[in-house]
Amino acid sequence: MDPLKLITEVDIAPLSRRFNGAEPCFAIGSCFAAEIGERLVQSGINISLNPFGTLYNPASIAAAVQRLVSAEPFTEADVIFSEPLGRYNSFWHHTSFSNPTAEGFLTGANKALATASEAFAKAEVCLVTLGTAWVFRHIGSDRIVANCNKVPAKEFRRERLSVEESVRLLAEMVSAGKGKEWIFTVSPIRHLADGAYGNSLSKATLLLATEQLVKTFDNVHYFPAFEIMMDELRDYRFYADNMTHPSSQAAELIFMKFLDYAFTPQAVEAARKARKEYRRSRHRPLWESSLENKA
C-alpha cells in the first residue's frame, strides 16, 4: 500500500553544473532575495546583496544592474527630498538609504555603488528575485521608480509591465552581465495591496517572463521558490503573522532546497557546517547573561 501523501511535492531538477561554493555571487531584488542572500552569507558563501536596497519590479532591477555595469556615480540631479520622511534620497534607492542631507545621501549611495559595481563585475553567479510586475511611474520625469519614498501618490501613475516589456528589460540586463550564470526566482510573498487578482496577474507576468528568458539564454535558470511556497507549503502555519510573508521555517526550508539545487553535495555540506558555526558564534549562554545581570 502506498504511503499517505500529505503535501504536493515540487519536483526540482538540480542545475546541470552545480557550483562549488567558491564562486563570487551577487543577489538583487525583493526582500526574498535578502532572505536567501543572508542565509548564504551565514553559510560562508561570498555574496553581495542588494546594493540599492530592496527592489521589486523588473524595470528597477534591470536599471540597477545597468548602473552597476556603468558605475556612473549619482549626482545632485538624482537627489529628491521627501517631505513626509524629512530626508533626502533618490528614486533609485530604498528608503534605508535616506539621509538628513543631500551630501550624506550621495556619499552613502556612491560608496555602495562603487563597492557593488566591483562585486558585480567579479560575480560568477547572479540571483535575481522578482517581486511584482506593478510599477509606479513618476509623472514629472516619466520614469519608473524603485521606491516612491513616500512622495505624494498624485505624482505617480501606476502601471503593470507586460510580459514582453519584462522580457526585454531583463534580457538586456542578462546580456549586460556577460559570462555570468543567472538564477531567477519569483518571490512567494504576495502583494495584496494590488488585490488578490492583481497579485495573481503580476506573478503570472513574472513567471511567463522568466520562462521566456530560460528558453532564450543558456545561462539563465529558474528556481521554483514560488511553487514550493504555493504547493508544498500550502498552509497558513508556514506564513508570518501578516499572512503574506513566509515564516522563518518556510524560508529555511526553501533555502535548503535552493542549496541542493544550486550547489554540489560537498559545497552543501560545507555550507551547513559554516552556518552551524555561525549560529553557535551568535549564541550567548544563559549562564553568561545571568552573571552579567549580577555584576
C-alpha atoms as an extended CHARMM CRD file, in Angstrom:
* protein
*
       295  EXT
         1         1  MET       CA              0.0000000000        0.0000000000        0.0000000000  PROA      1               0.0000000000
         2         2  ASP       CA              1.3500000000        3.4380000000       -0.9610000000  PROA      2               0.0000000000
         3         3  PRO       CA              2.1600000000        5.7380000000        1.9880000000  PROA      3               0.0000000000
         4         4  LEU       CA             -0.2310000000        8.5930000000        2.6560000000  PROA      4               0.0000000000
         5         5  LYS       CA              0.9330000000       11.8080000000        0.9630000000  PROA      5               0.0000000000
         6         6  LEU       CA              0.2130000000       14.9800000000        2.9120000000  PROA      6               0.0000000000
         7         7  ILE       CA              1.8680000000       17.5330000000        0.6100000000  PROA      7               0.0000000000
         8         8  THR       CA              2.2480000000       18.1820000000       -3.1120000000  PROA      8               0.0000000000
         9         9  GLU       CA              5.9780000000       17.9640000000       -3.6840000000  PROA      9               0.0000000000
        10        10  VAL       CA              7.5840000000       20.2010000000       -6.2830000000  PROA      10              0.0000000000
        11        11  ASP       CA              9.9890000000       18.2840000000       -8.4780000000  PROA      11              0.0000000000
        12        12  ILE       CA             13.2390000000       20.2810000000       -8.6520000000  PROA      12              0.0000000000
        13        13  ALA       CA             15.9490000000       19.1480000000      -11.0380000000  PROA      13              0.0000000000
        14        14  PRO       CA             19.3260000000       20.4990000000       -9.8710000000  PROA      14              0.0000000000
        15        15  LEU       CA             21.4380000000       22.6330000000      -12.1500000000  PROA      15              0.0000000000
        16        16  SER       CA             23.3370000000       20.6090000000      -14.7440000000  PROA      16              0.0000000000
        17        17  ARG       CA             26.5200000000       22.2620000000      -13.4580000000  PROA      17              0.0000000000
        18        18  ARG       CA             26.2440000000       22.9820000000       -9.7840000000  PROA      18              0.0000000000
        19        19  PHE       CA             28.5350000000       25.4680000000       -8.0610000000  PROA      19              0.0000000000
        20        20  ASN       CA             31.3200000000       24.5540000000       -5.6390000000  PROA      20              0.0000000000
        21        21  GLY       CA             30.6940000000       27.4430000000       -3.2340000000  PROA      21              0.0000000000
        22        22  ALA       CA             33.8750000000       29.3450000000       -4.1070000000  PROA      22              0.0000000000
        23        23  GLU       CA             32.3070000000       31.3720000000       -6.9250000000  PROA      23              0.0000000000
        24        24  PRO       CA             31.6180000000       35.0600000000       -6.1200000000  PROA      24              0.0000000000
        25        25  CYS       CA             27.8430000000       35.5850000000       -6.0420000000  PROA      25              0.0000000000
        26        26  PHE       CA             25.5140000000       38.5470000000       -6.3300000000  PROA      26              0.0000000000
        27        27  ALA       CA             21.8560000000       38.8460000000       -5.2700000000  PROA      27              0.0000000000
        28        28  ILE       CA             19.3780000000       41.5600000000       -6.1910000000  PROA      28              0.0000000000
        29        29  GLY       CA             15.6230000000       42.0030000000       -5.9690000000  PROA      29              0.0000000000
        30        30  SER       CA             12.8210000000       41.6890000000       -3.4660000000  PROA      30              0.0000000000
        31        31  CYS       CA             13.0860000000       41.0110000000        0.2440000000  PROA      31              0.0000000000
        32        32  PHE       CA             13.0130000000       37.2930000000       -0.5400000000  PROA      32              0.0000000000
        33        33  ALA       CA             16.3900000000       37.7360000000       -2.2740000000  PROA      33              0.0000000000
        34        34  ALA       CA             17.6140000000       39.2220000000        1.0040000000  PROA      34              0.0000000000
        35        35  GLU       CA             16.1870000000       36.2180000000        2.9240000000  PROA      35              0.0000000000
        36        36  ILE       CA             18.1250000000       33.7630000000        0.7630000000  PROA      36              0.0000000000
        37        37  GLY       CA             21.1590000000       36.0320000000        0.4960000000  PROA      37              0.0000000000
        38        38  GLU       CA             21.5330000000       36.4950000000        4.2410000000  PROA      38              0.0000000000
        39        39  ARG       CA             21.4420000000       32.7400000000        4.7190000000  PROA      39              0.0000000000
        40        40  LEU       CA             24.1180000000       32.3240000000        2.0510000000  PROA      40              0.0000000000
        41        41  VAL       CA             26.3030000000       34.8510000000        3.8860000000  PROA      41              0.0000000000
        42        42  GLN       CA             25.8360000000       32.8610000000        7.0900000000  PROA      42              0.0000000000
        43        43  SER       CA             26.8100000000       29.7390000000        5.1520000000  PROA      43              0.0000000000
        44        44  GLY       CA             30.1820000000       31.1670000000        4.1620000000  PROA      44              0.0000000000
        45        45  ILE       CA             29.2490000000       31.9720000000        0.5590000000  PROA      45              0.0000000000
        46        46  ASN       CA             30.9090000000       35.0720000000       -0.9200000000  PROA      46              0.0000000000
        47        47  ILE       CA             27.8520000000       37.1040000000       -1.9310000000  PROA      47              0.0000000000
        48        48  SER       CA             26.9970000000       40.7910000000       -2.3720000000  PROA      48              0.0000000000
        49        49  LEU       CA             23.4010000000       41.7520000000       -1.5240000000  PROA      49              0.0000000000
        50        50  ASN       CA             21.0010000000       44.4250000000       -2.8390000000  PROA      50              0.0000000000
        51        51  PRO       CA             23.3110000000       47.4650000000       -3.1720000000  PROA      51              0.0000000000
        52        52  PHE       CA             20.3160000000       49.7630000000       -3.8150000000  PROA      52              0.0000000000
        53        53  GLY       CA             18.2040000000       48.2280000000       -1.0640000000  PROA      53              0.0000000000
        54        54  THR       CA             15.1390000000       46.0940000000       -1.7260000000  PROA      54              0.0000000000
        55        55  LEU       CA             13.9020000000       46.2630000000       -5.3230000000  PROA      55              0.0000000000
        56        56  TYR       CA             10.6970000000       44.6660000000       -6.5520000000  PROA      56              0.0000000000
        57        57  ASN       CA              9.9380000000       45.1230000000      -10.2520000000  PROA      57              0.0000000000
        58        58  PRO       CA             11.8510000000       44.0550000000      -13.4040000000  PROA      58              0.0000000000
        59        59  ALA       CA             12.3540000000       47.6320000000      -14.6200000000  PROA      59              0.0000000000
        60        60  SER       CA             14.0400000000       48.8140000000      -11.4100000000  PROA      60              0.0000000000
        61        61  ILE       CA             16.1280000000       45.6620000000      -11.0580000000  PROA      61              0.0000000000
        62        62  ALA       CA             17.3050000000       45.8740000000      -14.6790000000  PROA      62              0.0000000000
        63        63  ALA       CA             18.1030000000       49.5960000000      -14.3300000000  PROA      63              0.0000000000
        64        64  ALA       CA             20.0920000000       48.9110000000      -11.1530000000  PROA      64              0.0000000000
        65        65  VAL       CA             22.2120000000       46.2590000000      -12.8790000000  PROA      65              0.0000000000
        66        66  GLN       CA             22.8530000000       48.5710000000      -15.8390000000  PROA      66              0.0000000000
        67        67  ARG       CA             24.0000000000       51.2300000000      -13.3380000000  PROA      67              0.0000000000
        68        68  LEU       CA             26.3420000000       48.7160000000      -11.7320000000  PROA      68              0.0000000000
        69        69  VAL       CA             27.8370000000       47.9330000000      -15.1320000000  PROA      69              0.0000000000
        70        70  SER       CA             28.3750000000       51.5990000000      -15.9980000000  PROA      70              0.0000000000
        71        71  ALA       CA             29.3910000000       52.5440000000      -12.4170000000  PROA      71              0.0000000000
        72        72  GLU       CA             28.1550000000       56.0720000000      -13.1900000000  PROA      72              0.0000000000
        73        73  PRO       CA             28.0680000000       57.9660000000       -9.8570000000  PROA      73              0.0000000000
        74        74  PHE       CA             24.8560000000       59.5010000000       -8.5670000000  PROA      74              0.0000000000
        75        75  THR       CA             24.7190000000       63.2970000000       -8.7000000000  PROA      75              0.0000000000
        76        76  GLU       CA             22.5750000000       66.1040000000       -7.3300000000  PROA      76              0.0000000000
        77        77  ALA       CA             20.2490000000       65.5900000000      -10.3010000000  PROA      77              0.0000000000
        78        78  ASP       CA             19.3060000000       62.1800000000       -8.8450000000  PROA      78              0.0000000000
        79        79  VAL       CA             18.5080000000       63.5150000000       -5.3680000000  PROA      79              0.0000000000
        80        80  ILE       CA             14.9420000000       64.0440000000       -4.1760000000  PROA      80              0.0000000000
        81        81  PHE       CA             13.6080000000       65.3960000000       -0.8880000000  PROA      81              0.0000000000
        82        82  SER       CA             10.7780000000       63.5040000000        0.7650000000  PROA      82              0.0000000000
        83        83  GLU       CA              8.7600000000       65.8570000000        2.9560000000  PROA      83              0.0000000000
        84        84  PRO       CA              6.9310000000       63.0280000000        4.8020000000  PROA      84              0.0000000000
        85        85  LEU       CA             10.3070000000       61.4820000000        5.6930000000  PROA      85              0.0000000000
        86        86  GLY       CA             12.0980000000       64.8080000000        6.0650000000  PROA      86              0.0000000000
        87        87  ARG       CA             15.1040000000       63.1990000000        4.3850000000  PROA      87              0.0000000000
        88        88  TYR       CA             16.9600000000       63.0480000000        1.0770000000  PROA      88              0.0000000000
        89        89  ASN       CA             17.0420000000       60.0170000000       -1.1980000000  PROA      89              0.0000000000
        90        90  SER       CA             16.5990000000       59.0970000000       -4.8790000000  PROA      90              0.0000000000
        91        91  PHE       CA             14.0690000000       57.1660000000       -6.9250000000  PROA      91              0.0000000000
        92        92  TRP       CA             16.7800000000       54.5260000000       -7.4550000000  PROA      92              0.0000000000
        93        93  HSD       CA             17.0110000000       53.5600000000       -3.7990000000  PROA      93              0.0000000000
        94        94  HSD       CA             15.1030000000       52.0080000000       -0.9360000000  PROA      94              0.0000000000
        95        95  THR       CA             14.1900000000       54.2840000000        1.9860000000  PROA      95              0.0000000000
        96        96  SER       CA             17.0100000000       52.6990000000        4.0070000000  PROA      96              0.0000000000
        97        97  PHE       CA             19.3730000000       54.9810000000        2.0520000000  PROA      97              0.0000000000
        98        98  SER       CA             17.5690000000       58.1490000000        3.2360000000  PROA      98              0.0000000000
        99        99  ASN       CA             19.7710000000       60.7840000000        4.8320000000  PROA      99              0.0000000000
       100       100  PRO       CA             19.1680000000       64.1440000000        6.5700000000  PROA      100             0.0000000000
       101       101  THR       CA             21.3640000000       65.8830000000        3.9730000000  PROA      101             0.0000000000
       102       102  ALA       CA             21.7490000000       65.5660000000        0.2120000000  PROA      102             0.0000000000
       103       103  GLU       CA             25.5240000000       65.3030000000        0.6320000000  PROA      103             0.0000000000
       104       104  GLY       CA             25.1340000000       62.4970000000        3.1400000000  PROA      104             0.0000000000
       105       105  PHE       CA             22.8240000000       60.5850000000        0.8260000000  PROA      105             0.0000000000
       106       106  LEU       CA             25.1680000000       60.9410000000       -2.1540000000  PROA      106             0.0000000000
       107       107  THR       CA             28.1600000000       59.8480000000       -0.1010000000  PROA      107             0.0000000000
       108       108  GLY       CA             26.3900000000       56.6960000000        1.0880000000  PROA      108             0.0000000000
       109       109  ALA       CA             24.8210000000       55.8920000000       -2.2820000000  PROA      109             0.0000000000
       110       110  ASN       CA             28.0420000000       56.3100000000       -4.2500000000  PROA      110             0.0000000000
       111       111  LYS       CA             30.1020000000       54.3610000000       -1.7360000000  PROA      111             0.0000000000
       112       112  ALA       CA             27.6380000000       51.4680000000       -2.0170000000  PROA      112             0.0000000000
       113       113  LEU       CA             27.6210000000       51.8000000000       -5.8250000000  PROA      113             0.0000000000
       114       114  ALA       CA             31.4140000000       51.6480000000       -6.1140000000  PROA      114             0.0000000000
       115       115  THR       CA             31.6590000000       48.5930000000       -3.8730000000  PROA      115             0.0000000000
       116       116  ALA       CA             28.7680000000       46.8140000000       -5.5910000000  PROA      116             0.0000000000
       117       117  SER       CA             29.9960000000       47.6050000000       -9.1180000000  PROA      117             0.0000000000
       118       118  GLU       CA             33.2740000000       45.8910000000       -8.3140000000  PROA      118             0.0000000000
       119       119  ALA       CA             31.4690000000       42.9430000000       -6.7200000000  PROA      119             0.0000000000
       120       120  PHE       CA             29.0980000000       42.5810000000       -9.6670000000  PROA      120             0.0000000000
       121       121  ALA       CA             31.9620000000       42.6390000000      -12.1610000000  PROA      121             0.0000000000
       122       122  LYS       CA             33.6030000000       39.7250000000      -10.3120000000  PROA      122             0.0000000000
       123       123  ALA       CA             30.3750000000       37.7820000000       -9.6840000000  PROA      123             0.0000000000
       124       124  GLU       CA             30.0160000000       34.4750000000      -11.4940000000  PROA      124             0.0000000000
       125       125  VAL       CA             26.5320000000       33.7190000000      -10.1800000000  PROA      125             0.0000000000
       126       126  CYS       CA             23.6470000000       36.2170000000      -10.0050000000  PROA      126             0.0000000000
       127       127  LEU       CA             20.4610000000       35.5200000000       -8.0710000000  PROA      127             0.0000000000
       128       128  VAL       CA             17.5070000000       37.6990000000       -9.1080000000  PROA      128             0.0000000000
       129       129  THR       CA             14.2060000000       37.6480000000       -7.2180000000  PROA      129             0.0000000000
       130       130  LEU       CA             11.2870000000       39.3540000000       -8.9500000000  PROA      130             0.0000000000
       131       131  GLY       CA              8.5420000000       40.5840000000       -6.6300000000  PROA      131             0.0000000000
       132       132  THR       CA              5.8900000000       42.3020000000       -8.7300000000  PROA      132             0.0000000000
       133       133  ALA       CA              5.1220000000       43.4480000000      -12.2700000000  PROA      133             0.0000000000
       134       134  TRP       CA              3.2760000000       46.5070000000      -10.9110000000  PROA      134             0.0000000000
       135       135  VAL       CA              5.2970000000       49.7150000000      -11.1160000000  PROA      135             0.0000000000
       136       136  PHE       CA              4.9720000000       53.4010000000      -10.2590000000  PROA      136             0.0000000000
       137       137  ARG       CA              5.9680000000       55.8600000000      -12.9610000000  PROA      137             0.0000000000
       138       138  HSD       CA              6.9620000000       59.3320000000      -11.7870000000  PROA      138             0.0000000000
       139       139  ILE       CA              4.9010000000       61.6760000000      -13.9450000000  PROA      139             0.0000000000
       140       140  GLY       CA              7.3510000000       64.5920000000      -13.8350000000  PROA      140             0.0000000000
       141       141  SER       CA             10.3710000000       62.5780000000      -15.0360000000  PROA      141             0.0000000000
       142       142  ASP       CA              8.4130000000       59.8810000000      -16.9070000000  PROA      142             0.0000000000
       143       143  ARG       CA             10.4830000000       57.1090000000      -15.3630000000  PROA      143             0.0000000000
       144       144  ILE       CA              9.6590000000       54.0260000000      -13.3240000000  PROA      144             0.0000000000
       145       145  VAL       CA             10.8730000000       54.3800000000       -9.7520000000  PROA      145             0.0000000000
       146       146  ALA       CA             12.3390000000       51.7440000000       -7.4920000000  PROA      146             0.0000000000
       147       147  ASN       CA             10.6920000000       53.2840000000       -4.4470000000  PROA      147             0.0000000000
       148       148  CYS       CA              8.2700000000       56.1820000000       -4.0320000000  PROA      148             0.0000000000
       149       149  ASN       CA              9.9540000000       57.2910000000       -0.7750000000  PROA      149             0.0000000000
       150       150  LYS       CA              6.5540000000       58.4950000000        0.4870000000  PROA      150             0.0000000000
       151       151  VAL       CA              6.3780000000       61.2210000000       -2.1540000000  PROA      151             0.0000000000
       152       152  PRO       CA              2.6390000000       62.0620000000       -2.6640000000  PROA      152             0.0000000000
       153       153  ALA       CA              0.7660000000       59.4880000000       -4.7680000000  PROA      153             0.0000000000
       154       154  LYS       CA             -0.5370000000       62.1890000000       -7.1370000000  PROA      154             0.0000000000
       155       155  GLU       CA              2.9940000000       62.4740000000       -8.5720000000  PROA      155             0.0000000000
       156       156  PHE       CA              2.9060000000       58.8900000000       -9.8720000000  PROA      156             0.0000000000
       157       157  ARG       CA              0.9810000000       56.7640000000      -12.3300000000  PROA      157             0.0000000000
       158       158  ARG       CA              0.5060000000       53.0840000000      -11.5040000000  PROA      158             0.0000000000
       159       159  GLU       CA              1.0880000000       50.6140000000      -14.3520000000  PROA      159             0.0000000000
       160       160  ARG       CA              1.6130000000       46.9080000000      -14.8450000000  PROA      160             0.0000000000
       161       161  LEU       CA              4.5110000000       45.7910000000      -17.0190000000  PROA      161             0.0000000000
       162       162  SER       CA              3.5820000000       43.4020000000      -19.8060000000  PROA      162             0.0000000000
       163       163  VAL       CA              5.3190000000       40.0720000000      -20.3070000000  PROA      163             0.0000000000
       164       164  GLU       CA              7.0300000000       41.4860000000      -23.4070000000  PROA      164             0.0000000000
       165       165  GLU       CA              8.2950000000       44.5840000000      -21.5490000000  PROA      165             0.0000000000
       166       166  SER       CA              9.5960000000       42.4510000000      -18.6810000000  PROA      166             0.0000000000
       167       167  VAL       CA             11.3920000000       40.0680000000      -21.0490000000  PROA      167             0.0000000000
       168       168  ARG       CA             13.0090000000       42.9540000000      -22.9540000000  PROA      168             0.0000000000
       169       169  LEU       CA             14.2710000000       44.6810000000      -19.8090000000  PROA      169             0.0000000000
       170       170  LEU       CA             15.5770000000       41.5070000000      -18.1950000000  PROA      170             0.0000000000
       171       171  ALA       CA             17.1310000000       40.2180000000      -21.4180000000  PROA      171             0.0000000000
       172       172  GLU       CA             19.1050000000       43.4620000000      -21.7260000000  PROA      172             0.0000000000
       173       173  MET       CA             20.2070000000       43.0130000000      -18.1180000000  PROA      173             0.0000000000
       174       174  VAL       CA             21.3980000000       39.4340000000      -18.7050000000  PROA      174             0.0000000000
       175       175  SER       CA             23.2340000000       40.4920000000      -21.8610000000  PROA      175             0.0000000000
       176       176  ALA       CA             24.9730000000       43.2750000000      -19.9240000000  PROA      176             0.0000000000
       177       177  GLY       CA             26.3160000000       40.7440000000      -17.4050000000  PROA      177             0.0000000000
       178       178  LYS       CA             28.3310000000       38.6390000000      -19.8250000000  PROA      178             0.0000000000
       179       179  GLY       CA             29.8800000000       35.3900000000      -18.6310000000  PROA      179             0.0000000000
       180       180  LYS       CA             27.6300000000       35.0530000000      -15.5880000000  PROA      180             0.0000000000
       181       181  GLU       CA             25.1390000000       32.3740000000      -14.6010000000  PROA      181             0.0000000000
       182       182  TRP       CA             21.7410000000       33.8530000000      -13.7200000000  PROA      182             0.0000000000
       183       183  ILE       CA             19.2540000000       32.2030000000      -11.3750000000  PROA      183             0.0000000000
       184       184  PHE       CA             15.7980000000       33.7750000000      -11.3700000000  PROA      184             0.0000000000
       185       185  THR       CA             13.1370000000       33.2590000000       -8.7380000000  PROA      185             0.0000000000
       186       186  VAL       CA              9.6910000000       34.7640000000       -8.3310000000  PROA      186             0.0000000000
       187       187  SER       CA              9.0520000000       35.8730000000       -4.7700000000  PROA      187             0.0000000000
       188       188  PRO       CA              6.3810000000       33.8440000000       -2.9720000000  PROA      188             0.0000000000
       189       189  ILE       CA              5.4570000000       36.9580000000       -0.9710000000  PROA      189             0.0000000000
       190       190  ARG       CA              2.0020000000       38.1350000000       -2.0220000000  PROA      190             0.0000000000
       191       191  HSD       CA              1.4810000000       41.8370000000       -2.7480000000  PROA      191             0.0000000000
       192       192  LEU       CA             -2.1190000000       42.0820000000       -1.5730000000  PROA      192             0.0000000000
       193       193  ALA       CA             -2.0770000000       45.8720000000       -1.8530000000  PROA      193             0.0000000000
       194       194  ASP       CA             -2.6100000000       45.1000000000       -5.5480000000  PROA      194             0.0000000000
       195       195  GLY       CA             -5.6400000000       42.9720000000       -4.6570000000  PROA      195             0.0000000000
       196       196  ALA       CA             -5.7190000000       39.1790000000       -4.8460000000  PROA      196             0.0000000000
       197       197  TYR       CA             -6.4820000000       39.2110000000       -8.5690000000  PROA      197             0.0000000000
       198       198  GLY       CA             -3.9230000000       41.9270000000       -9.2910000000  PROA      198             0.0000000000
       199       199  ASN       CA             -1.2940000000       39.9360000000       -7.4030000000  PROA      199             0.0000000000
       200       200  SER       CA             -2.1080000000       36.8350000000       -9.4500000000  PROA      200             0.0000000000
       201       201  LEU       CA             -1.7820000000       38.7710000000      -12.7150000000  PROA      201             0.0000000000
       202       202  SER       CA              1.5270000000       40.1810000000      -11.5370000000  PROA      202             0.0000000000
       203       203  LYS       CA              3.0090000000       36.8250000000      -10.5590000000  PROA      203             0.0000000000
       204       204  ALA       CA              1.7710000000       35.2720000000      -13.8160000000  PROA      204             0.0000000000
       205       205  THR       CA              3.5200000000       38.0390000000      -15.7680000000  PROA      205             0.0000000000
       206       206  LEU       CA              6.7900000000       37.3910000000      -13.9380000000  PROA      206             0.0000000000
       207       207  LEU       CA              6.5440000000       33.6180000000      -14.3920000000  PROA      207             0.0000000000
       208       208  LEU       CA              5.8870000000       33.9310000000      -18.1170000000  PROA      208             0.0000000000
       209       209  ALA       CA              8.7630000000       36.3880000000      -18.4770000000  PROA      209             0.0000000000
       210       210  THR       CA             11.2570000000       34.1400000000      -16.6780000000  PROA      210             0.0000000000
       211       211  GLU       CA             10.1330000000       31.1610000000      -18.7590000000  PROA      211             0.0000000000
       212       212  GLN       CA             10.9490000000       33.1220000000      -21.9210000000  PROA      212             0.0000000000
       213       213  LEU       CA             14.3550000000       34.0940000000      -20.5440000000  PROA      213             0.0000000000
       214       214  VAL       CA             15.1930000000       30.4700000000      -19.7130000000  PROA      214             0.0000000000
       215       215  LYS       CA             14.2550000000       29.4700000000      -23.2630000000  PROA      215             0.0000000000
       216       216  THR       CA             16.3260000000       32.2870000000      -24.7790000000  PROA      216             0.0000000000
       217       217  PHE       CA             19.5480000000       32.1160000000      -22.7270000000  PROA      217             0.0000000000
       218       218  ASP       CA             21.6170000000       29.0260000000      -21.8780000000  PROA      218             0.0000000000
       219       219  ASN       CA             22.9840000000       30.8000000000      -18.7920000000  PROA      219             0.0000000000
       220       220  VAL       CA             19.5570000000       31.6450000000      -17.2900000000  PROA      220             0.0000000000
       221       221  HSD       CA             17.8990000000       29.2300000000      -14.8650000000  PROA      221             0.0000000000
       222       222  TYR       CA             14.7250000000       29.2120000000      -12.7770000000  PROA      222             0.0000000000
       223       223  PHE       CA             14.3970000000       28.0800000000       -9.1630000000  PROA      223             0.0000000000
       224       224  PRO       CA             10.7670000000       27.4240000000       -8.1290000000  PROA      224             0.0000000000
       225       225  ALA       CA             10.6080000000       29.2370000000       -4.7790000000  PROA      225             0.0000000000
       226       226  PHE       CA              7.1090000000       30.4770000000       -5.6700000000  PROA      226             0.0000000000
       227       227  GLU       CA              5.8540000000       26.9700000000       -6.4230000000  PROA      227             0.0000000000
       228       228  ILE       CA              7.3640000000       25.4950000000       -3.2680000000  PROA      228             0.0000000000
       229       229  MET       CA              5.5070000000       28.0480000000       -1.1660000000  PROA      229             0.0000000000
       230       230  MET       CA              2.2330000000       27.7270000000       -3.0580000000  PROA      230             0.0000000000
       231       231  ASP       CA              2.1700000000       23.9150000000       -3.2130000000  PROA      231             0.0000000000
       232       232  GLU       CA              4.4670000000       22.1800000000       -0.7410000000  PROA      232             0.0000000000
       233       233  LEU       CA              3.8230000000       24.7610000000        1.9890000000  PROA      233             0.0000000000
       234       234  ARG       CA              0.1520000000       25.3930000000        1.2380000000  PROA      234             0.0000000000
       235       235  ASP       CA             -0.7660000000       26.0020000000        4.8670000000  PROA      235             0.0000000000
       236       236  TYR       CA             -1.0160000000       29.2330000000        6.8760000000  PROA      236             0.0000000000
       237       237  ARG       CA              1.2360000000       27.7700000000        9.5670000000  PROA      237             0.0000000000
       238       238  PHE       CA              4.0620000000       28.4150000000        7.0950000000  PROA      238             0.0000000000
       239       239  TYR       CA              3.2590000000       32.1350000000        6.9320000000  PROA      239             0.0000000000
       240       240  ALA       CA              4.2870000000       35.0010000000        9.1990000000  PROA      240             0.0000000000
       241       241  ASP       CA              1.7040000000       36.9040000000       11.2270000000  PROA      241             0.0000000000
       242       242  ASN       CA              0.8590000000       39.2070000000        8.2980000000  PROA      242             0.0000000000
       243       243  MET       CA             -0.2910000000       36.1410000000        6.3230000000  PROA      243             0.0000000000
       244       244  THR       CA              1.6690000000       37.2030000000        3.2140000000  PROA      244             0.0000000000
       245       245  HSD       CA              5.3460000000       36.6180000000        4.0460000000  PROA      245             0.0000000000
       246       246  PRO       CA              6.7750000000       33.1070000000        4.5090000000  PROA      246             0.0000000000
       247       247  SER       CA              7.5630000000       32.2130000000        8.0980000000  PROA      247             0.0000000000
       248       248  SER       CA             11.2020000000       31.7400000000        9.0760000000  PROA      248             0.0000000000
       249       249  GLN       CA             10.6050000000       27.9860000000        8.9680000000  PROA      249             0.0000000000
       250       250  ALA       CA              9.2780000000       28.2000000000        5.3960000000  PROA      250             0.0000000000
       251       251  ALA       CA             12.1580000000       30.4370000000        4.2850000000  PROA      251             0.0000000000
       252       252  GLU       CA             14.6030000000       27.9740000000        5.8270000000  PROA      252             0.0000000000
       253       253  LEU       CA             13.0430000000       25.0290000000        4.0030000000  PROA      253             0.0000000000
       254       254  ILE       CA             13.1500000000       26.8730000000        0.6610000000  PROA      254             0.0000000000
       255       255  PHE       CA             16.7540000000       27.8710000000        1.3350000000  PROA      255             0.0000000000
       256       256  MET       CA             17.8100000000       24.2780000000        1.9730000000  PROA      256             0.0000000000
       257       257  LYS       CA             16.1680000000       23.2350000000       -1.2940000000  PROA      257             0.0000000000
       258       258  PHE       CA             17.9890000000       26.0740000000       -3.0400000000  PROA      258             0.0000000000
       259       259  LEU       CA             21.3390000000       24.8330000000       -1.7200000000  PROA      259             0.0000000000
       260       260  ASP       CA             20.6800000000       21.3440000000       -3.0890000000  PROA      260             0.0000000000
       261       261  TYR       CA             19.5380000000       22.8480000000       -6.4000000000  PROA      261             0.0000000000
       262       262  ALA       CA             22.4700000000       25.1980000000       -6.9810000000  PROA      262             0.0000000000
       263       263  PHE       CA             25.4990000000       23.7030000000       -5.1870000000  PROA      263             0.0000000000
       264       264  THR       CA             27.4190000000       20.4440000000       -5.2370000000  PROA      264             0.0000000000
       265       265  PRO       CA             26.8680000000       17.9980000000       -2.3390000000  PROA      265             0.0000000000
       266       266  GLN       CA             30.3210000000       18.8720000000       -0.9980000000  PROA      266             0.0000000000
       267       267  ALA       CA             29.5370000000       22.5950000000       -1.1010000000  PROA      267             0.0000000000
       268       268  VAL       CA             26.1720000000       21.9980000000        0.5880000000  PROA      268             0.0000000000
       269       269  GLU       CA             27.8350000000       20.0860000000        3.4100000000  PROA      269             0.0000000000
       270       270  ALA       CA             30.4270000000       22.8370000000        3.8630000000  PROA      270             0.0000000000
       271       271  ALA       CA             27.6780000000       25.4880000000        3.8630000000  PROA      271             0.0000000000
       272       272  ARG       CA             25.6920000000       23.6380000000        6.5230000000  PROA      272             0.0000000000
       273       273  LYS       CA             28.7620000000       23.3450000000        8.7380000000  PROA      273             0.0000000000
       274       274  ALA       CA             29.5980000000       27.0270000000        8.2570000000  PROA      274             0.0000000000
       275       275  ARG       CA             26.0350000000       28.0440000000        9.1190000000  PROA      275             0.0000000000
       276       276  LYS       CA             26.0850000000       25.8610000000       12.2020000000  PROA      276             0.0000000000
       277       277  GLU       CA             29.2750000000       27.5940000000       13.3130000000  PROA      277             0.0000000000
       278       278  TYR       CA             27.7150000000       30.9890000000       12.5890000000  PROA      278             0.0000000000
       279       279  ARG       CA             24.7250000000       30.1740000000       14.7790000000  PROA      279             0.0000000000
       280       280  ARG       CA             26.9910000000       28.9050000000       17.5370000000  PROA      280             0.0000000000
       281       281  SER       CA             29.0130000000       32.1240000000       17.4030000000  PROA      281             0.0000000000
       282       282  ARG       CA             25.8170000000       34.1690000000       17.7720000000  PROA      282             0.0000000000
       283       283  HSD       CA             24.5720000000       32.1640000000       20.7340000000  PROA      283             0.0000000000
       284       284  ARG       CA             25.0360000000       33.5950000000       24.2090000000  PROA      284             0.0000000000
       285       285  PRO       CA             24.7620000000       31.0580000000       27.0540000000  PROA      285             0.0000000000
       286       286  LEU       CA             22.0880000000       31.7500000000       29.6460000000  PROA      286             0.0000000000
       287       287  TRP       CA             24.6090000000       31.5000000000       32.4830000000  PROA      287             0.0000000000
       288       288  GLU       CA             26.6460000000       34.3190000000       30.8690000000  PROA      288             0.0000000000
       289       289  SER       CA             23.6020000000       36.5980000000       30.8670000000  PROA      289             0.0000000000
       290       290  SER       CA             22.9350000000       35.7030000000       34.5000000000  PROA      290             0.0000000000
       291       291  LEU       CA             26.4680000000       36.6570000000       35.5120000000  PROA      291             0.0000000000
       292       292  GLU       CA             26.2120000000       39.9610000000       33.6500000000  PROA      292             0.0000000000
       293       293  ASN       CA             22.9690000000       40.7610000000       35.4310000000  PROA      293             0.0000000000
       294       294  LYS       CA             24.6120000000       40.1410000000       38.7970000000  PROA      294             0.0000000000
       295       295  ALA       CA             27.6150000000       42.3330000000       38.0290000000  PROA      295             0.0000000000
